[in-house]
Amino acid sequence: MVSAHCYRWPQHDLRAPQLWRAHLLVGLTSTQSLNLVVAQLPEQPAWRRFARLRKL
């Protein structure tokens, strides 16, 4: 049996509000999928500021 104090929850790269804003970008931009938004994030600093993401 695993004791509660030694189990660590998985660490996520994005917090919930950041993930929500990234999903909003799909609807607010001309992209048609989240994968395209993620691919374009490095060249779109305004999108990164909107989603409050760190530099890629």
Secondary structure, DSSP 8 states (H G I E B T S, - for coil): ---TTT------SS-HHHHHHHHHHHHHSS--SHHHHHHHGGG-HHHHHHHT----
